[in-house]
Amino acid sequence: MKKIALILFVMGTLISCGSSAVVKEARSTMKGDWVLNSITYPGNEEALQVTLLNDTSSECLENSKWTFISNNNTGSYVPAKIM
């Protein structure tokens, strides 16, 4: 009886640790080349000094080119000031 309970517990744990179908679907739909046209903040934008992605300001990322690869969940971007 203890062996059956242990097997059921292990099976339940393994099943509950898997990604949901919604997460898997969201990963596969984000692919291709994109352009980030604008970045907006609620409230007073002039008072904000924001560094995005530990890299650059929002002004440099506006009109930047983004590439997403869905089969390995990676991507890259080129800030607009460099292009």
C-alpha positions in Angstrom: 0.0 0.0 0.0 2.8 2.4 0.8 4.5 1.6 -2.5 1.4 2.5 -4.4 0.9 5.7 -2.5 4.6 6.6 -3.2 4.2 5.9 -6.9 1.0 8.0 -7.1 2.8 10.8 -5.3 5.8 10.8 -7.6 3.6 10.6 -10.7 1.4 13.5 -9.4 4.6 15.6 -8.7 6.0 14.9 -12.2 2.7 15.8 -13.9 2.3 19.0 -11.9 5.8 20.2 -12.7 5.3 20.3 -16.5 4.7 23.6 -18.4 1.1 24.3 -19.2 -0.2 24.4 -22.8 -0.7 28.1 -22.6 3.0 28.8 -21.8 4.1 26.5 -24.6 1.8 28.2 -27.1 3.0 31.7 -26.0 6.6 30.6 -26.6 6.0 29.4 -30.1 4.0 32.5 -31.2 6.7 35.0 -30.5 8.9 34.7 -33.6 10.3 36.6 -36.5 11.4 40.2 -36.9 9.7 43.1 -35.1 10.2 46.8 -34.8 9.5 48.5 -31.5 7.8 51.7 -32.6 7.3 53.5 -29.3 7.7 53.2 -25.5 5.3 55.0 -23.3 5.0 55.4 -19.5 2.0 56.4 -17.5 2.3 59.8 -15.9 5.2 62.3 -16.2 7.6 60.9 -18.7 10.1 63.8 -18.4 10.8 62.9 -14.7 11.9 59.3 -15.6 15.4 58.2 -16.3 15.0 54.5 -17.3 17.7 52.0 -18.4 16.0 49.1 -20.2 17.5 45.6 -20.2 20.6 46.9 -18.3 21.7 48.3 -21.6 20.3 51.5 -22.9 17.6 54.2 -22.5 14.1 54.0 -23.9 15.0 56.6 -26.5 17.6 54.3 -28.0 15.2 51.4 -28.1 12.4 53.2 -30.0 12.4 52.1 -33.6 14.8 49.3 -32.8 14.8 46.0 -34.6 14.1 42.8 -32.7 14.5 39.2 -33.9 13.0 36.3 -32.0 13.8 32.6 -32.7 11.0 30.4 -31.4 12.7 27.0 -31.6 15.2 27.8 -28.9 13.5 30.7 -27.2 16.3 33.2 -27.9 16.5 36.5 -29.7 18.4 39.7 -30.3 17.9 43.4 -30.8 19.7 46.3 -32.4 19.1 49.7 -30.9 17.9 52.3 -33.4 20.8 54.7 -32.7 23.2 52.0 -34.0 21.2 51.1 -37.1 
